Amino acid sequence: MEITTRIGAGHGDFILFAITPPRRSTPAERLPEIARATMERLDHLDLDGLVLYDIDDERSRNPAERPFPFSPTVDPSDYRSEHLGGWRTPTIVYRAVGKYQRDELQTWLSAQDPRRTLTVLVGAASSGLAAPVSLADAQALRTELNPDLLCGGVAIPERHSRRHNEHLRLIAKQEAGCRFFVSQVVYDLNAAKNLVSDYRYECAARGLAPVPMVFTFSVCGSMKTLEFLRWLGVDVPRWIENDLRHSTDPLAASLAQAQATAVELIDFCRRLEVPIGVNVESVSIRRDEIAASVDLAARLAAHLRA
């Protein structure tokens, strides 16, 4: 069953792999080579879909110095159509709606084939930013222009830990048309469990069926990657940091920890009857961390299919 059908029916147990398109400064002649290497790297995995991120400069959200300098990337939709045409599964294309003019977003939404494309609409990095199109406007445009295009939203367990209302934000997005949610990278298992639990019982109180929750996992092979995760807003518990800092092989330790976290969260969601999907990414561009993320995806695919 394709992921479009599965999510459309409210079913979980699917696995995705997320990539960020190359930097816009990459020479055009190298783009096909990079895409080909990506598809070869992922081809053996039993994936249900690919995720393409739309990267925005998030300095307005976090004024601290970015551990890795921001560099604009190739538009994810263009990258897919021009260089990933041979990929076999549907693709979830992120859209950071604040980057686009209204007519640009209208044109893009109207042109998407709902059989091959899903989207996650992401609002501005900071509520203080004046964007040409708000998230609510973008959701309304999707409903008006291409209602069959499956639309997802962002879920942030860390925000739930601070404000205790992320489950209500998810339900508001669900009522606005979101058919699935994708989290940022999960390291704090308890935060993710609390969000799932509160969402599940609030849905029950309102007579709503929970939609698939897609939790994202990644490895961390260095303190620099850990610093970047924290800059992105990921809560990394101190005990995990200690394990990584003092391990003789932090990448292997991180891989084992991410696998254990994902397996426990998968089993927890199944027990609460919340449909779950798994998304794996590599936060780092280091080859060993990318390879470990691919290994993680293979292990989690095997658990989901068991």
C-alpha positions in Angstrom: 0.0 0.0 0.0 1.5 3.3 -1.1 2.1 6.0 1.6 -0.5 8.3 0.0 -3.2 5.5 0.4 -1.9 4.6 3.9 -2.0 8.2 5.2 -5.2 8.9 3.5 -6.8 6.0 5.4 -5.2 7.1 8.7 -2.8 4.2 8.9 0.7 4.2 10.2 3.7 1.7 10.2 5.6 3.3 7.4 9.2 4.5 7.1 10.7 7.6 5.4 14.1 9.0 4.8 14.7 12.7 4.7 17.3 14.6 2.7 18.2 18.3 2.3 18.8 19.3 -1.3 22.3 20.5 -2.2 23.4 24.1 -1.6 22.3 26.6 -4.2 26.0 27.4 -4.7 26.7 23.8 -6.0 27.8 23.8 -9.6 24.8 22.7 -11.8 26.8 19.9 -13.4 27.3 18.2 -10.0 23.6 18.0 -9.1 22.8 14.9 -11.2 25.8 13.2 -9.6 24.7 14.0 -6.1 21.2 12.9 -6.8 22.4 9.6 -8.3 24.6 8.9 -5.3 21.7 9.6 -2.9 19.4 7.2 -4.8 22.0 4.5 -4.8 22.6 4.9 -1.1 18.9 4.6 -0.3 17.9 2.1 -3.0 18.3 -1.0 -0.8 16.2 0.3 2.0 12.5 -0.8 2.2 11.3 2.8 2.3 7.7 4.0 1.8 8.6 7.5 0.9 11.2 10.2 0.7 11.2 13.6 2.5 12.7 16.7 0.9 13.3 19.6 3.4 12.8 23.2 2.5 15.5 25.0 4.5 15.0 28.5 5.8 17.3 30.8 7.7 16.2 30.5 11.3 18.2 33.3 12.9 15.0 35.0 14.0 14.1 31.9 16.0 17.5 31.5 17.6 19.8 34.5 17.8 22.8 32.4 18.9 25.5 31.7 16.4 24.7 28.8 14.1 27.2 26.0 14.6 27.2 25.4 10.8 26.7 28.5 8.6 23.4 28.8 6.8 23.6 28.3 3.1 20.5 28.5 0.8 19.6 25.2 -0.9 18.2 24.2 -4.2 14.4 24.3 -4.2 13.2 20.9 -3.1 10.4 20.6 -5.6 12.8 21.6 -8.5 15.5 19.2 -7.2 13.0 16.3 -7.2 11.5 17.0 -10.7 14.9 17.7 -12.3 17.2 15.1 -10.6 15.1 12.5 -8.6 12.6 11.6 -11.3 13.7 8.0 -11.0 12.8 7.6 -7.4 10.1 5.0 -7.0 8.0 6.2 -4.1 5.9 9.3 -3.4 7.7 12.2 -1.9 6.8 14.5 1.0 8.0 18.0 -0.1 8.3 20.6 2.7 7.2 24.2 2.0 8.5 26.9 4.3 5.5 29.1 3.4 7.1 32.4 4.6 9.7 32.2 1.8 7.1 32.5 -1.0 4.8 35.1 -2.4 1.2 34.1 -2.5 1.1 33.6 -6.3 4.2 31.3 -6.1 2.6 29.1 -3.5 -0.7 29.0 -5.5 1.1 27.9 -8.6 3.0 25.2 -6.8 0.0 23.8 -4.9 -2.1 23.7 -8.0 0.6 21.9 -10.0 1.2 19.0 -7.6 0.0 15.4 -8.4 -1.6 14.0 -5.2 -0.7 10.5 -6.2 3.1 11.3 -6.1 3.4 14.2 -3.8 2.5 15.0 -0.2 3.5 18.3 1.5 4.3 19.6 4.9 3.5 23.3 5.3 5.8 25.1 7.8 5.1 28.5 9.2 7.6 31.3 9.8 10.5 30.5 12.1 9.4 33.3 14.5 6.0 34.6 15.3 7.5 38.1 15.1 8.2 37.8 11.4 5.9 39.4 8.8 5.6 36.8 6.0 3.8 37.3 2.7 1.7 34.1 3.4 0.8 32.9 6.9 0.6 29.2 7.7 -3.2 29.4 8.0 -3.4 31.1 4.6 -1.3 28.4 3.1 -3.5 25.6 4.6 -6.6 27.4 3.2 -5.0 27.7 -0.3 -4.2 23.9 -0.3 -7.8 23.1 0.6 -9.1 25.5 -2.2 -6.7 24.7 -5.0 -5.7 21.0 -4.5 -7.9 19.3 -1.8 -6.6 15.9 -2.6 -3.0 16.9 -1.9 -2.2 15.3 1.5 -0.9 18.0 3.8 1.0 17.5 7.0 2.1 19.7 9.9 5.0 20.0 12.2 5.0 18.5 15.8 7.4 19.7 18.4 7.6 17.6 21.6 10.0 20.1 23.2 7.4 22.9 22.8 4.9 20.6 24.6 7.3 20.1 27.5 7.5 23.9 27.9 3.9 25.0 27.2 1.9 21.8 27.6 -0.4 22.7 24.7 1.3 21.2 21.6 -1.5 18.5 21.4 -4.0 21.3 21.1 -2.0 22.9 18.3 -1.9 19.6 16.5 -5.7 19.2 16.8 -6.2 22.8 15.4 -4.0 21.9 12.5 -5.8 18.6 12.0 -9.1 20.5 11.9 -7.5 22.8 9.3 -6.8 19.8 7.0 -3.6 18.2 8.2 -3.6 14.5 7.7 -0.3 13.7 9.4 2.4 15.3 11.6 6.2 15.1 11.4 8.4 15.8 14.4 11.8 17.3 14.5 14.6 14.9 15.6 13.6 13.1 18.8 16.1 12.6 21.6 13.9 13.2 24.6 11.7 10.1 24.7 9.5 11.3 27.6 8.7 14.5 25.8 7.5 12.5 22.7 5.5 10.1 24.9 3.8 12.9 26.7 2.8 14.6 23.5 1.4 11.3 22.0 -0.5 10.6 25.2 -2.1 14.0 25.5 -2.9 14.1 21.8 -4.5 10.6 22.0 -6.8 11.3 24.9 -7.7 14.8 23.7 -8.7 13.2 20.4 -10.8 10.7 22.3 -12.5 13.4 24.3 -13.4 15.2 21.0 -14.5 12.1 19.1 -11.6 12.5 16.6 -9.4 9.7 15.1 -5.7 10.3 15.7 -3.8 10.9 12.4 -0.4 9.4 11.8 2.5 10.8 13.9 5.8 10.6 12.1 8.7 10.8 14.5 12.1 11.8 13.2 15.4 10.1 14.3 19.0 10.8 13.6 22.5 9.9 14.8 25.0 12.2 16.4 28.7 11.3 15.9 30.3 14.4 17.4 29.9 17.2 19.9 29.6 19.6 16.9 26.6 17.7 15.6 25.2 17.7 19.2 25.7 21.5 19.4 23.8 21.9 16.1 20.9 19.7 17.3 20.5 21.9 20.3 20.7 25.1 18.2 17.8 23.6 16.1 15.8 23.3 19.3 16.2 19.6 20.0 16.4 18.7 23.7 19.2 16.2 24.3 19.0 14.8 27.8 22.2 15.2 29.8 22.7 11.5 30.2 22.7 11.0 26.5 25.3 13.8 26.1 27.4 12.2 28.8 27.2 8.8 27.0 28.3 10.4 23.8 31.0 12.6 25.3 32.7 9.7 27.1 32.2 6.9 24.6 35.1 5.6 22.7 32.8 5.3 19.7 30.1 8.1 20.0 28.6 7.3 16.6 28.0 3.7 17.5 26.6 4.7 20.9 24.3 7.2 19.2 23.1 4.7 16.7 22.2 2.2 19.5 20.5 5.0 21.5 18.4 6.2 18.5 17.3 2.7 17.7 16.3 2.0 21.3 14.4 5.3 21.5 12.6 4.7 18.2 11.6 1.1 19.1 10.2 2.1 22.4 8.2 5.0 20.9 6.9 2.8 18.1 5.7 0.2 20.6 4.2 3.0 22.8 2.2 4.5 19.9 0.9 1.0 18.9 -0.3 0.4 22.5 -2.2 3.7 22.5 -3.5 3.0 19.0 -1.9 6.2 17.5 -0.7 5.5 14.0 3.0 6.0 13.8 5.5 6.6 11.0 9.3 6.8 11.2 11.4 9.4 9.5 15.2 9.1 9.5 17.7 11.9 8.5 21.3 12.7 8.9 21.7 16.1 10.5 25.4 16.1 9.6 26.9 16.0 6.1 29.8 13.8 7.3 29.9 10.5 5.4 30.1 8.3 8.5 27.1 9.9 10.1 25.1 9.6 6.8 26.0 6.0 6.6 25.0 5.4 10.2 21.6 7.1 9.5 21.1 4.7 6.6 21.9 1.8 8.9 19.4 3.2 11.4 16.7 3.4 8.8 17.3 -0.3 7.8 17.1 -1.4 11.4 13.8 0.5 12.0 12.3 -0.7 8.8 12.9 -4.3 10.0 11.2 -3.5 13.3 8.2 -2.0 11.6 7.8 -4.9 9.3 8.3 -7.6 11.9 
